[in-house]
């Protein structure tokens, strides 16, 4: 299993739009066969700071997620346009 954590900040005033797009991504991503967990979070300390915590069966499942049409609609053409900065880290399980 792999986990992906994506941290990002958004422009002032884009917090509600960000929450809407996260909800849409959660709804769609959680239906993917290889997706084990997909949760968006908003910082309790900085309303413009968000993150996704995602778990997938393997790299193929993550690749399928990124290739899904709704990823393009809600992330590439949605959230990414609101980003001020973004970082991501990919993790593997410790067996």
N, C-alpha and C positions, 0 to 999 in steps of 0.2 A: 504494500500500500504506500501511496505517496500523499503528502500534504503540501498545499500551497497556501502561503500567507501573503496577501497583498495589502500594503498600507498606502493610503493616498489622502491628500488634502484637496479640497475643492475651493472654488472662488467664493467670496462672500456673497450671500444671497442665494446660493445654489443648493443649500442643505436639503430643502424639501424635494427638489427635483432629483437629487442624489438618492434620497430614501425611496422615491417612487421607482427609479431604475433598479435599485438593489432588490426591491420586492419582486419586480418582474423577472430579474435574473434568478432569484431564489426559486420562484414558482416553476420556471422552465428547467433549471439545472437539476433540481431535486428529482426530476423524472428520468434523468439519464441513467441508462443501465449501469455504467461504471462509476457513477457518482455515489459516494458513501455519505458525504456531508457537504453542505454548502450553506454558509451562514454569513450574512453581512452584519457588521457592527458599526456603531457610531460612538465616538469617544464621549465619555461622561464629563471630560474636562475641557474639550475643545470641540464645539459643534461642527466644525469644518473638517475634522479628521475622522476618517473611516477606515475599515479594513474588511477584507473577506478572509474567512477561514474555510478552506476547501479540502476534501479528501477524495481520492480516486483510487480505484483498484490498481491502476498501473499508468504508465506514460501514454499508452494508446487511448485510455479513457480520457485523460486530460487533453490529448490532441483532438479527440472527437468533440469534447466540450468547446474547445476554441474554434472548431470548424462549424459549429452549429449556427444556423441562420440568425437565431436570436442573440448570439454573442456579438455578431456584427452590428445588429440593430441597437442593442442596449448597452454594449460596452464600447466597441470601436467607434460607432457613430453617436453614442450617447454619453456615457460616463467619461470616456477619455477626453471629450471636449470640455469637461468641467474641471479636470485635474489641474492642480498647480504643480504637484509633484507626486511621484509614485515609486515605490520600491516593492520588490517581491523576493521571496525566498522559497525554495523548493526543498522539502524534507523527505526522507525515507524512514520507515519504521526501524526501530532497533529490535532485532530478534534475539 
